[in-house]
Amino acid sequence: MPVNRNALIRYRTIDKCLQNRRRKWTIENLMDACSDALYDYEGIDKPISLRTIRMDLNAMRSDKLGYNAPIIVVDKKYYTYDDPDYAITDIPLTAQDLGVLQEISQLLRQFKGFSHFSEMNEMLYKLEDKIYSEHHDQHAVIDFEKNEQLTGIDWLDPLHKAIINKQTLKLTYQSFKARQAADIVLYPYLLKEYRNRWFLLAMNRKGKEIAIFALDRIQAITLLPDEPYRIHRSFHPQEYFKDIIGVTRNIGDNPIDITFLANAVQAPYIKTKPIHSSQTIVEETKDGVVFSITVIPNFELERELIGFGEGLTVLTPRFFVQRIKKKVRSLYDNYFAETNE
């Protein structure tokens, strides 16, 4: 039986009330306690109805949630537990519960390098202690791509909060090309991950277009509560990333059709993992498969295509072929220009 967060808050609140035997609890008292809890935890300023509390009590009494709570009514008015030692948190876990919890714990542990999950650490330690005290240890069977040495992750949490709260920021930022850091006042809109590197999409106070800032190049973040926040009306993340690979997008550029030939070795990989959502098969030949994608050319696309090495050849358009040739020639020179091997 799926239970939403608000219902769980009500169940826990009712449980705490009924464990407190120094006070007599009417159904109205339980309604008030649940209303207060929802306001404290979720900011919901709406009274709980009598019908909702009655349904909650019935659900807790039943085995649908696994509680089977011994809730009784005394003097036809006051609610309490028949067993003074009962608590819904003391219900033993089944073998199936332990299996599910162990899988969840292993999945969450994949994100331990990210500071915005740091508040879950204590919860995870308790969860794992419960699991491993009742179940044999087992190695993880899912391993996500991650880079625990990645810098800039500590900025995720403050940036995430600033975006949610619509707060103007001042970044002390130094790009790879800049000789020294500079302060930039901006309005943050989106955090984007690409290949284990995080980026902030924002609008500079002095500009009108979306700019991209790598989190590993940020040196400091300062909130500017007195600086009005501006919304970029034309920025829509899905539309912004629809025609590109990665995060780099040149303002004013339009998508173009790019065709490339993948040989017999690389073609199956590209078929099963398309380079872009627009990818289609133009034709299959004895030399391999010709694919087409409709994208805005950028650095990430060039790196993706060159990464297939001799297994992929860009066919059209001509200007993009020349751009790839120039990159490949530079790559060749790095290895063979001086040695002539």
Secondary structure, 3 states (H helix, E strand, C coil): CCCCHHHHHHHHHHHHHHHCCCCCECHHHHHHHHHHHHHHHHCCCCCCCHHHHHHHHHHHHCCCCCCCCCEEEECCCEEEECCCCCCHHHCCCCHHHHHHHHHHHHHHHCCCCCHHHHHHHHHHHHHHHHHHHHCCCCCCCCCCCCCCCCCCHHHHHHHHHHHHCCCCEEEEECCCCCCCCEEEEEEEEEEEEECCEEEEEEEECCCCCEEEEEHHHEEEEEECCCCCCCCCCCCCHHHHHHCCCCCCCCCCCCCEEEEEEECCCCHHHHHHCCCCCCCEEEEEECCEEEEEEEECCCHHHHHHHHCCHHHEEEEECHHHHHHHHHHHHHHHHHHHCCCCC
